[in-house]
Amino acid sequence: MAAARGGRPGGSAPPRPTLEQVARRAGVGRGTVSRVVNGSPRVSDRTRALVEEAVAELGYVPNRVARALAAGSADAIALVVPEAGSRFFSEPYFSDIVRAVGTELARADMQLLLTLLDSQKERDRFAQYAAAHRIDGVLLVSVHADHTLPDVLTGAGIPTVLGGRRRAAAPVPYVDCDNTGGARNAVAHLLDRGRRAVATITGPGSVHAARCRTDGYRAALREADRPLDARLVAGGDFTEEGGRRAMRLLLERAPALDAVFCASDVMAAGARHALREAGRSVPDDVALVGFDDSVVSRHMDPPLTTVRQPLPVMGREMARLLLDLLGRGTPGASAAHTTAEGDRCHRVLPTELVTRASS
């Protein structure tokens, strides 16, 4: 049988250069090579140059796994999303968080493991995986009130940071945004524009952020001395179809409504479809406001007024907080923390109302 290209039978790759070979080439001990490769300052400039030259000549590549095991570290962080894949891939919120987290972890030379957990069985299995120290820490987003995974992880001594909270007083470290204040400002904006019957489509009650946005809606009405009308509140689930169903229900209950605050941009997109089906013009007949400032809001017709939560900053701060807990933080990385309220392990980022044509 003819040899495969490269001259080795079966096409097998040549063996990787070893630490010992580098040491022989440089004329130093194996431990010295290890210190140079790992960036130790306890090596003279001359010796470091000899080792680096040998590394370059041999094409030596450090074994990342072996280095991590020797240091008692997996060099990996899990970003866990306890949601179905259908929601993860359709909701822009998650992609913004993943990009920001990945960028920050790459700066710290840490691997990102993205994990979707759609059932209690999957969450239990992941807890066992994490307890075996196959990862150094966990970032959790979209956590519901009844999820016990944060408690299981912290109880096992696994550093964990939440994106958002399960409840107001959360002992687990988290990075959140001002959901209540953002919703209050959105509804106040609608009232300031002269809208008289402002409805809301809420997120699921098991999500703390959704409850906060509903609280903000109610607070704005109270501050304006407007009555709270249960007919103007409809529950949604952060999906486009959920927004469509809720909008149809609101039109049946309160046909005279002239504004809607939706707890997410995706639900606002569904609400807009339902309004068009009913022959209602946005914003002439019904003003519409969302929450997130996702790509969805900018491509709607008309473009959607929305509350911007700083998702890139949120993802970056989550990663930085976890790296700090692991002792892997980078100098100067905490400079952005000054814009957040709360203590070192519990941060709340400000939101911003972005006014567009829909209101």
Secondary structure, 3 states (H helix, E strand, C coil): CCCCCCCCHHHCCCCCCCHHHHHHHHCCCHHHHHHHHCCCCCCCHHHHHHHHHHHHHHCCCCCHHHHHHHCCCCCEEEEEECCCHHHHHHCHHHHHHHHHHHHHHHHCCCEEEEEECCCHHHHHHHHHHHHCCCCCEEEEECCCCCCCHHHHHHHCCCCEEEECCCCCCCCCCEEEECHHHHHHHHHHHHHHCCCCCEEEEECCCCCHHHHHHHHHHHHHHHHCCCCCCHHHEEECCCCHHHHHHHHHHHHHHCCCCCEEEECCHHHHHHHHHHHHHCCCCCCCCCEEEEEECCHHHHHCCCCCEEEECCHHHHHHHHHHHHHHHCCCCCCCHHHHHHHCECCCCEEEECCEEECCCCC
